[in-house]
Amino acid sequence: MSTAIPTITEKCKGAMLATAIGDALGWPSEQRSKNTANTQKINDHFVEWTRCCTKPYWHNEKILPGEYSDDTQMTLSVARSIIAGNWEKALINELQFWLKYERGGGKALLKAAESCKKGLFLWQSSYTRDYFNAGGNGATMRILPHVIAVANTPEHGIAALITDVIKNSIITHGHPRAILGATCYAYALNYLLQKNSVLEYGELVNAVLDAQGVWGAFPDSDKFTDWIEAANRHSDYTHNWKTCLANMVKQLEFIKASLKKGLMLEDNSILTQLECFAKVNGAGDVAILAAIYLVSKYANNPSLGIKVPAFAFGADTDTIASITGGLLGMLSGTDWIPIEWKIVQDNEYIIKITELLLSNNSKEASKTIDPKIKEQANGWKSSPIGLLHQVNAETIQCGKNDAVIITKWKSVWGQTMYIKEHKQNDQKFNLTGSQMQLPLQLFTDGVKLETVVEKIVTEQKHSKQFILKIDDVATLLDKLPQRITFKKVFKIIAALLGDNKTSAAIAKQQKIDQATVDLIKTCVKEF
């Protein structure tokens, strides 16, 4: 392998491409991907696989070779937000639209996107507990574009970069494990970007350790006043931050000591110590620590460096492989990428958006669209992220009475998106408009679906209606108490529709907390 140092442009393109490659290679192996195949196999190439999905209805979805998950989707969303200018506002809009085409989004990310639709950040809502406990890698995986955007402007400064990364992270995740994972990743990326000589063995670990006061600095109280106050209402946040940082430093010291063993290193043993196979395997700090180890060991063999985490079965394979790819790409550029990996989904779009991030005036540059692109397809439609055109649509039958229609769209620059819609063939249980019946599988207390629908339809003859949309189903399933029965839920619905009692009175009558009644009440509309 040549020791020539790639240009800044090549480094950034390599980082973006390798992020998508690691994601696509590792996604089928990730436990939460719901791959229907039971076999675990290591491949040198992308594979076609089938994913079991529950939204917008139960169905199996074919994932084509090289297609990526939410890791790359959100990376591209952040990139577009930065290009658009006022990236924080743009990212909020991106999150809301992302819900329509998301693939494999994590719980915290989905919740945050839903909250954005309601005009609130999660830390401003009444559900702060889950938010400040969210330490997943959903923030870490998407912050690469911030580093690229300032690649040609070193005067921006590392402190300003870290501030932007924190601002990005707290939109969706509140736990220090998530935020410190993102800031550490940003620092490591920037270090490799500015590196103009060969990376020495173990150098990256030492650099990150030496800069713990930079990427590990507590958020500036002047810039994050309201957020810090909310965090401290939840817990002793400063203590939690320091504890998490200390643990990361301890793990980095472990990596540093382990690297001295050289060829005697056994990857699974190191990854186990870094908690990659533990219950917290999806945490932001776990992901970046694993990536730093892998990049340190495989700096001279980037393709192997990505394959190791992509097939570390039991770990968060797609994200660890994705951010490992980001670091290796930032170090080595693009020349090392095998030909069979260059078919990764939307590779040309990824290159284009990287060039836009690096341009002097990316917002203006993004407005210049090659007329030939528009000639490639008719029926362009506006969307919150620009023009889209439909490529094709596939109908997947789900039992006798339901189907999921998956429509493939392409943006004007070439990003692929799959948008799903649930359709019912049997009108017997339909309500009105885009309303959706609860699937029979959800009824665990013996209440028949026909009885439920009959009750709801009867109540709808009055001035109040209980309207349950697809998004509402996900919200109720997520937020309702685990032990509540559907029978009690429908007693509450009946009371809300038929009685003039307050939520407090209904809660007392049903012996349940008022917050649950208020949650169900959000689906009751007056006409």
C-alpha positions, -999 to 999 in steps of 0.1 A, spaced: 0 0 0 14 34 -9 24 57 19 15 88 -1 -7 112 20 -41 118 4 -53 153 -2 -79 168 22 -105 163 -5 -96 126 -10 -96 121 28 -131 136 31 -144 116 2 -128 84 17 -144 91 51 -179 96 37 -177 66 14 -162 43 40 -189 53 65 -215 41 41 -195 10 32 -191 0 69 -228 6 75 -239 -15 45 -215 -43 53 -223 -45 89 -261 -39 89 -272 -75 80 -251 -88 109 -265 -64 135 -288 -81 160 -314 -53 159 -315 -53 121 -341 -82 123 -324 -102 95 -347 -132 88 -316 -154 80 -304 -174 110 -269 -180 96 -239 -158 104 -215 -156 75 -185 -134 68 -184 -119 33 -160 -98 13 -189 -83 -6 -223 -68 -1 -252 -93 2 -290 -92 -4 -310 -100 27 -345 -98 41 -355 -77 70 -386 -83 92 -403 -50 97 -432 -39 119 -438 -4 105 -461 7 90 -474 -29 93 -458 -63 97 -439 -73 65 -406 -86 51 -385 -61 32 -358 -70 7 -325 -51 13 -304 -49 -18 -266 -54 -18 -248 -23 -6 -278 -6 9 -272 14 41 -292 20 73 -301 50 94 -264 56 102 -257 68 67 -291 83 62 -285 106 92 -250 114 81 -264 127 48 -291 146 66 -266 164 87 -245 171 55 -276 186 38 -284 207 69 -249 222 70 -251 230 32 -285 246 36 -272 271 63 -286 275 98 -280 238 102 -297 234 135 -331 245 121 -325 225 89 -317 194 108 -349 196 127 -368 196 94 -346 167 82 -355 146 112 -392 151 107 -389 140 70 -365 112 78 -394 94 97 -409 88 62 -380 69 49 -359 58 79 -343 24 79 -333 8 112 -336 40 133 -329 36 170 -355 42 198 -340 75 210 -336 89 174 -372 80 165 -385 95 197 -366 127 191 -378 130 155 -414 125 167 -409 152 193 -395 176 166 -428 171 147 -446 185 177 -422 215 179 -403 204 210 -369 190 219 -372 160 241 -353 177 269 -380 204 269 -408 179 271 -423 159 300 -404 128 290 -369 139 300 -361 107 319 -357 86 287 -339 114 270 -312 119 296 -308 81 298 -303 79 261 -266 71 256 -268 53 223 -245 59 193 -272 76 172 -254 110 178 -219 96 172 -227 80 139 -238 112 121 -214 140 130 -187 134 103 -201 162 80 -193 188 107 -156 179 105 -156 180 67 -175 213 66 -145 231 83 -118 211 67 -106 240 46 -111 266 74 -87 257 102 -94 291 118 -128 277 128 -110 260 156 -114 226 173 -134 242 202 -160 256 178 -162 222 161 -168 204 194 -195 229 203 -213 222 170 -211 185 177 -226 189 211 -254 210 197 -261 183 171 -259 155 197 -283 169 223 -311 172 197 -316 134 201 -295 121 230 -289 134 265 -266 109 283 -229 117 285 -220 84 268 -237 96 237 -223 131 236 -187 122 246 -188 94 220 -196 121 194 -171 146 205 -143 120 208 -151 108 173 -151 144 160 -117 150 175 -102 118 161 -116 126 126 -102 161 127 -68 148 139 -66 124 110 -78 150 86 -50 174 96 -24 146 97 1 152 68 25 124 76 23 86 81 3 77 112 25 58 137 14 27 154 -6 37 185 -4 74 177 -42 79 174 -48 66 209 -21 88 224 -35 118 206 -70 113 218 -58 107 254 -37 139 253 -67 159 241 -92 146 267 -95 181 280 -107 192 245 -132 166 235 -141 158 271 -147 194 282 -181 199 299 -205 219 277 -201 256 280 -227 269 304 -231 302 284 -240 283 253 -261 255 268 -277 272 298 -312 259 295 -301 224 285 -277 221 315 -304 233 339 -328 206 325 -300 180 328 -293 189 364 -329 186 373 -328 150 361 -296 141 380 -261 153 390 -252 157 354 -217 171 360 -209 140 381 -223 117 354 -202 135 328 -170 132 348 -177 95 355 -183 87 319 -152 106 308 -130 88 334 -143 55 321 -134 64 285 -99 75 296 -95 42 314 -105 22 283 -82 43 261 -54 34 285 -64 -2 281 -62 1 243 -28 18 245 -14 -10 267 -30 -37 246 -15 -24 213 19 -30 227 12 -67 223 13 -63 185 5 -95 166 -5 -112 198 -37 -91 199 -70 -110 197 -97 -87 184 -127 -103 201 -110 -102 235 -103 -65 232 -138 -57 219 -152 -77 248 -133 -56 273 -146 -25 255 -182 -38 261 -190 -44 225 -208 -76 233 -224 -63 266 -259 -49 271 -245 -14 264 -230 -24 231 -250 3 213 -236 32 234 -218 61 218 -186 57 239 -184 20 232 -186 26 194 -158 52 193 -135 33 217 -138 2 195 -132 22 164 -101 39 178 -87 4 186 -95 -10 152 -80 20 133 -49 19 154 -44 -18 146 -55 -18 110 -43 16 97 -23 -2 70 -51 -25 60 -84 -4 60 -106 -31 43 -98 -56 70 -102 -29 96 -138 -24 84 -146 -61 80 -136 -70 116 -164 -49 133 -189 -56 104 -188 -93 113 -183 -91 151 -216 -109 156 -232 -97 188 -218 -62 186 -234 -31 171 -219 -41 138 -232 -15 114 -224 16 136 -190 4 147 -180 -6 112 -194 27 99 -174 50 122 -143 28 119 -147 33 82 -151 70 87 -117 72 105 -99 48 81 -113 67 51 -102 100 67 -67 85 71 -63 67 38 -86 85 12 -103 64 -15 -75 45 -34 -77 15 -10 -115 9 -15 -121 -25 -32 -140 -23 -65 -168 -45 -51 -174 -20 -24 -177 10 -47 -213 -1 -56 -224 10 -21 -258 27 -23 -257 63 -36 -220 63 -40 -221 92 -66 -244 112 -44 -221 107 -14 -191 120 -34 -212 150 -46 -224 160 -12 -188 158 1 -177 182 -26 -205 206 -16 -194 205 20 -159 214 10 -169 242 -14 -164 278 -4 -201 286 -7 -219 252 -4 -254 267 -2 -251 285 -35 -233 255 -51 -261 232 -41 -286 253 -61 -268 246 -94 -284 215 -108 -272 199 -140 -302 201 -165 -294 166 -176 -303 153 -141 -338 167 -144 -341 151 -179 -335 117 -165 -370 114 -149 -404 130 -152 -428 138 -124 -405 156 -100 -422 164 -67 -412 189 -40 -402 176 -5 -386 192 25 -352 180 13 -356 191 -24 -370 175 -55 -377 138 -57 -389 115 -84 -405 81 -82 -384 52 -95 -408 23 -88 -432 8 -63 -436 -26 -48 -467 -41 -31 -460 -66 -3 -490 -86 7 -493 -90 45 -518 -117 52 -553 -116 37 -564 -81 42 -533 -59 44 -505 -48 22 -475 -25 25 -465 -4 -6 -428 5 -7 -421 33 -31 -386 39 -42 -377 76 -47 -345 94 -58 -336 129 -49 -324 154 -76 -288 147 -66 -293 109 -64 -301 98 -29 -323 67 -27 -352 66 -3 -379 40 4 -412 53 16 -438 29 30 -475 30 32 -500 6 48 -531 -3 27 -561 -24 38 -579 -45 13 -608 -55 36 -629 -24 45 -648 -41 72 -625 -29 99 -615 4 84 -622 36 101 -619 68 81 -592 86 61 -557 75 71 -569 59 103 -557 24 111 -572 -5 130 -551 -21 158 -537 -54 146 -553 -84 163 -519 -96 176 -519 -66 200 -549 -77 219 -536 -97 249 -566 -97 272 -592 -115 251 -610 -84 237 -621 -92 201 -612 -67 173 -647 -68 160 -661 -57 194 -635 -29 196 -643 -15 162 -680 -17 168 -676 3 200 -655 29 183 -678 33 153 -708 36 176 -690 64 196 -681 82 164 -718 90 158 -714 115 186 -695 148 186 -663 131 198 -643 106 178 -614 84 187 -590 86 158 -560 63 157 -534 69 130 -503 49 123 -481 73 142 -504 72 172 -501 34 174 -463 37 177 -466 65 203 -491 46 225 -472 13 223 -441 32 234 -455 54 261 -484 34 277 -475 16 309 -463 -19 302 -488 -35 326 -519 -18 313 -544 -41 295 -561 -32 263 -594 -38 281 -586 -9 304 -574 12 275 -608 9 259 -626 16 291 -607 49 292 -616 55 255 -653 49 262 -652 73 292 -635 100 272 -660 96 244 -692 91 264 -687 109 297 -681 145 305 -657 137 332 -623 152 335 -591 133 330 -585 133 367 -619 119 374 -614 91 348 -580 83 362 -594 80 397 -623 58 385 -599 35 365 -573 35 392 -545 47 369 -524 78 367 -537 109 349 -508 111 325 -519 78 309 -555 92 305 -541 124 290 -519 104 266 -549 84 253 -569 116 252 -546 130 225 -564 107 200 -599 120 209 -611 147 186 -642 169 188 -663 177 157 
